[in-house]
């Protein structure tokens, strides 16, 4: 994913993790994953679901706005 490569060089640093919810079913249930792919942004332990476009540009733009 190009979004990961772009974001890893930006300040502030935003760690990105990928979880296979078909394997990590407890994590999927905990965070109410109902469809795939699901993108969540966590701040102070609270999850915010991403409902924007699925291009790398859309994802980077959304995360950049969330992190200021």
RAZI-V984809 format. One record per residue. N is the residue number from 1. D_CENTER is the distance of its C-alpha to the mean C-alpha in Angstrom with 2 decimals. Layout:
BEGIN
N,D_CENTER
N,D_CENTER
END
This chain:
BEGIN
1,11.67
2,13.11
3,10.06
4,9.80
5,13.55
6,13.60
7,11.30
8,13.13
9,16.27
10,15.40
11,16.55
12,15.30
13,13.55
14,9.83
15,9.31
16,6.65
17,7.48
18,8.19
19,10.17
20,12.92
21,13.41
22,16.86
23,17.88
24,16.07
25,17.42
26,17.84
27,14.21
28,13.51
29,16.39
30,15.52
31,12.25
32,14.04
33,12.25
34,14.83
35,13.87
36,12.28
37,9.92
38,7.67
39,4.08
40,4.19
41,4.84
42,7.92
43,11.13
44,14.41
45,13.35
46,12.46
47,9.42
48,8.86
49,7.99
50,7.14
51,10.53
52,11.21
53,12.41
54,11.06
55,12.61
56,11.39
57,13.25
58,11.64
59,8.04
60,9.79
61,11.98
62,9.72
63,8.05
64,11.70
65,13.08
66,11.17
67,12.38
68,15.76
END
